[in-house]
């Protein structure tokens, strides 16, 4: 009996490691493919990565800051752009990753295929675009005499890791449910629009009425976006205010893994 267990462990460990290596290689290949296809045959290519949030930010900056006179402690264009970049990463990941199982049924139905790499490749792709957008923000920061500090070296990887965990949990859950409820793809677009306005992107969380602030903090993105802004604009590392977002992010990851694990065996019957 002991020999049987030992044999299974000795043979199972390499198999597990080999499976993980295969999944990582596949994730890399899918991510590279997405990066090539996203702006294929376009004139400006990866420049659109920064152009989209910049153009949207310009419209919002004019509407809120110049027209409605919204005031913030830091220059409003920096206030806005430092939140739009992580928001765009979140929004694009959920929008494009959720339908991946449903749209790649032939691959997902193959039992040995690690289906989770499909939405994860979308997240990885959007993360690359997010990182490529940061130098644009740096230019604006330098022009405003607010250059990045050494806090970025620890803060950017920390907040990015936290956001990746949050997106992974949500995407695993939503993409699994989407196999059985295809209307979810359209529902997510509506929910993301609502989420945009209840997340402190256009306004600081402190500007919300006091009773609403505690409710808004139930949104894991609220503390995360505020932390991104404090780091990118003011070189402040996350403090205790990030703990609610950290707890909700851990909950989202556990829920996402659980839902994906429960629904994965039934994918083939619904694709």
N, C-alpha and C positions, 0 to 999 in steps of 0.2 A: 504493500500500500504506500509506504513511504517513498519507495523507488518510483512508483507511478506519479505521485505528486511532484517529486523532484524532476522527473522527466518532463512533465507538463510545464513546470516553471522554466526549466532550461530551454525548452523549445518554444514556449509561449512568449518569453521576453524578446528574443530576436524577431519573432513574428510581429509583435506589437510595435517594436522600434522600426521595423521595416515598413509596417503600415503607416506609421507616422511620417517616416521619411518620404514615402510615396505621396501622401497627402500634401506635405509641404512642397514637394516638387511640382505637383499638380496645381497647387495654389499659385506658385510662382508663374507657371506657364499661362494660367488663366488670367492672372493679373496683367502680365505683359501683353497678352492678346487684347484685353480690354483697353489698355493704354494706347495701343496702336490703332484700334478701330474707332475709338471715341471721336477723334478729330481727323480721321483719315480723309484725304482729299480736300481739306480746308486750307485756306490761305494762311491764316494766322496760327493754326495748330494749338499748341499748349498755351498761347497767349490768352485764349478764351477762358482758361482757368481763373485768371485774375480779373479778366474783363467783366465777367458776369456779376460777381459781387460788387465790383467797382461801379458799374453802371447803375445797378439797383441802389447801391448806397448813395450815389449822386442824386437820384430821384428823391429818395427818402430824406436826405440831407436838406435839399431845397424845400421839400414840403413841410418838414417838421421844424427845422432850425431857422430857416429864412422866412417862412410864411407864418407858422404857428409860434415861433420864438421859443422852442423847447431849449432849456438851458441845462448844462451839465458842468461838473467840476473840471472836466478836461475838454479839449477841443472836440466838438461834436463829430467831426469826420473821423477822428481816431476812436472816439467812443463807439461809433456805429460800426466801423470796419473791423475793429477787434472782436466784435460779437458776430458779425456776419460771416466771417471766415469759418469759425467752428460750427456755426449754424448750418452753413452750406454743406459742410462735411456730413453733418447729421442728416439733413434733409435728403441730400442726394443718395446717401447710403440706404436709407429706408425706402425711398421711392424706387430705386433701381434694383435693390437686392430682394425685396419682398416677392416679386413674381418669378424669381429664378428657378425654383423647383417646377412650377407650372409650365414654364416656357422651355424647359430642358427635360421633358418627360422621358425621352428615349435614354438619356444618360442616367437619370435618377432611378429608373426601373431596373437598372443593372445592380444586382445585390452587392457585388464587391465594390461598387463605386462609392467613394466618400462624398455623399451628396452635400454635406455642409460646406465643402470648399467653394461651391457655386456662389452663394451669397457672400461668403468671406472674401472671395476675389473682388467683388464689387466694393466692399469696404476697403480693401487694400488699395484698389485703384483710386478711390476717392481720397484716401489718406495721402497718396503721392501728390495728388492735385492740391490738397490742403498745404502740404509742405512747400510746394512750388509757389504758392500764393503768399507765403510769409515774407519773402524778400520785398514784395510790393509794399506791405505794411511797414517794413523796416525803413523804406525810403521816406514814407510819410512821417514816421517817427523822428527820423534824423532831421528832416526839414522843420519839424516842430520843436527841435532841440530836446527831444525825449528819446535818446538812443537806447537800444536794448542793453540791459545790464547782465551781469553774470548770473542773476537769478533765472534767466532763461535756460541756462544749461541744465538746471534741475527741474524747473517748473514746466517747461514745454513737454519733455518726456513724461512727466508725472500726469499732467492734465490730459495729454494725448492718450496715455494708457488707460486712464479712467474713462475717457469718452469711447475708446475702442471697446472696452468691456461692456459699457452700456449699450452700444450699438450692436454688438455681437449677441447679447441676450435678447434684445428686441427683435433683431432680424431673424434669428433662429426661430423664435416664437411665431412671428408674423408670416414668414415664408412657409412654415409648416402648416399653419391654419389656412393660408391662401390656396393650398392644394385642394382643400375641401370647400372653401368659400371664396370663389373668385371675385366676388364683389368687393372683397377686402382691398384690392388694389386701388379702387376708386375711392373707397372710404378713407384710406390713408391720406390721399391728397387733401381731402376736406379736413381731416384731423390735424394734419401738419400746418394747414393754414391757420386753424384755431390756435394750435400750439405756438405758432410764431408770435401771436399777439399776447399770449399769457406768459411768454418767456421774456425776461428783461433784456431785449435786444434794442428796441427803440427808446427805451427809458430805463433809468436805474431802478432797481427793486425798491429802494428807499422812497421813491416817488409815489409808489402805490399807497392807497389808504391803509392805515395801520391794521385794521381787521383782515384785509386781503393779503397782507404780506405773508402771514403764516400759511394761508391756503396756497399761495403761489410757490412757496418753498416745498410743497409736496411734489412739484414738478422737478425731477432730478436735473433737468437742464438749467433750471434757474440758478442754483448755486454754481454749476459748472461754467455757465456763460459769464457770471459775475467774476469767477476766479480767473477765467481766460482774460477778461478785460483788465482786471487788476494787475495781472502778470505782464501782459503785452504792452499796456499803456503806462503803468506806474511801477513796473518792476517789483511787484509785491508777490511773494510766494503765498500759496493757499494757506488759510488759517482754519480755525475751528468751524467757520461758516460752511466749509466744504463737507463736513461730516454727514449731514442729512443726504446730500447727493451721493456720497460714498455708500451709505447704507442702502439707498434705493437702487443704486447701480448693481450692488451685489445681489439684491433681491431679483432684479431684472435678469441677471445672468443665470441664476439658479432656476428661475421660472422658464427662461428660454430653453435651457438644456433639458429640463424636465418635459416640456411640451414637445420639443423636437424628438426626444427619445420615445415618448408615448405614441406619437403619430407617424414616425418614420416607417414602421413595418406595414402601414396601410397605404403608403404612397402609390405603390404599383397598381392598386385597384381603382385609383381615382385619377390616373394620368393617361 
